[in-house]
């Protein structure tokens, strides 16, 4: 017989009141009347505590690990270099690329100067070349060129424009070489950046997959970095329960740290359900002072709007007595008699101080709000 069946059998057998032997009559101030509360059905789902921000670094370049900032648990500020690979060869290539860029830049500037000279100094008289000084150059200008132009052998103006166009082409070629050298330099700078893993935010090293002097290849995991100051619960919710969840709504949860009960806030609802499991991923924000850390188990109470609301007895958590794993309450007796012990079946927690009762207790009955210390020693405020 399973534990759940054993509990059901015990509940059915212990619905009658049992005398709480050895207990004195309760003080009248300690007696309360069980009131009703409108309780909707909820489903408890298991989730995992995750950091609000988390990044997994992988190697982008092949190389040898030259530097690791620390180990798991070490905290670093944003912008800190976490892992660095050996980059001596890339630095040498970068210097060569910088020299090529400087050379291309000089050639480009020189081409522009020569173009300007050709435009403003390359006249019909002087041409674009040094044809001599004094009489020889004047004879070339006054006799030779006019005669060749008349004979159709040469067109000085056309030659001048051709030289200007050729010089402009040299400017374009120098510009293309300059752009190519700059692109090569930028490529090497990008590779140099890829040899370092830099913290994008302040956080802590969660896992470290490499050691100093290890040789890595592109795609190999280096480390996982996370901001553990802000935590969330990630839970996969069945699609049928999604109508009861909205962004920013408050949902109760229980952490696996002393069974701590806290209120969480829906931060993110994934837009699409998993096609195989038919669940929707939901992330809930935890309070800043919540105990625990990433990877811990948590339970979330998801409301089920498809089930009608019921009026159930609501009692203080302090009134519950635990006999092993079985909850019970003390029923106040009439006319100063001894209180009676009755087993009950508890539902979910209404708030930090109250819990609902599924069976074993009726609305309007009177119970002890705080049982005597001898009976309350087994009470676990976090039990369900």
Steps between C-alpha positions, in 0.01 A plus 500: 500500500640834400550785743213698345260205540612454859428866571155473343422196713618673815292810421190289450562308822578805712213727405361432846624710789760348727557610858825687549603332821710686751394852385326759705209710382592778263490861591204680349726757337674219311181373337403615150209422269588346166407739220442440132717622217450495124777276375564423137667184384875512455758266350845473649775483240872448546740760368864600516660814640704673231697826486338798332805540273725217388748464215704201386837587345640278225831521316482707182863450399740206529780553748649437840334627817734765639287655775197411717367765736388264776303193599136415570346743747732794426324830436609740225383839377375574152783535247741265679699261280400151614695284253781593260668288230857534371494763221868572416460389138193718452679802645785453249252470214325812623825699486554384142145599408547841662817556292313401183224746587752779557663426164166499320405824669824668381446377144145630505608845614777509238254404224275787601789747487605377155144530377478858621833578331377349173180701507652839581851468347444269206408784252553500126816699551665292760327170433522239764868430450830683514563574128784737555558865586546810300496476118458121468189506715366811322563336161310195622209719606500743203593268210504127572164465673303728263645317200422153639151617586444636147629180347273292722789318656436624856232684697661682792171562682398137470841390625472734797159365596624143462785573741257658750272197479795265546607692808145483637507123446816481706315681781223240486748213503682649797166543678408137434836383635451719806151355561631145461782563748256654747265200470790262568595700808139498627482123445809446713368732771178297510702180537699658781175587678384140456804378695354663814177423688383817672229517766195676346359574846599464865465143613660179618667206327252212521692227317857484365575252222868573429830543679800718427723370215214292351476508121153583374326492164209714377173396665654348813330621826716725718286604797150607604451845653181616676355781710374317809381813680169477312336158480202353319305176500468327165203266479332314212125550531250268322314687228164436667608710801620800297162686507558555873841666455561859403810714501572685828257285699614372841531122544599325825801270493709288734879482490696191593680696773323433828174473300492880473168639378528813286296696248637514147410726209446380144780665300489321164267266315640326194285563192493139379437165666735206466371289212585169672428560869223758438632727774574871508814632670429766762758700698414650838702765685612420853532767771853635545524356851390150395732224627660241280682517172494388135425135435287446812158337488184709548126435497251742347125500568334570165128593515261279305222726371316205344405376847224691684583687821407322824433625851742311724580528869794732566710454816825650631817303438570528870194284577631196312665218693717248318499136605777370279375586152134535601351844580243548777323776694357526850122541513384717789267316737182648646467599864870493579564143390824376362571578131473216252765405245374465143695409187447727201607516138664827409479685172723780378628798694276804475768743621798503735279430803202298375433167335188342350347171615365248249339258743468419869377843610182699439438870477375637831677250724720632777867405526804601701694767315820405681514146643690438824876488454513128567285434195648764270859388514467301179347785303698582191388844371616414152327163465209452265 
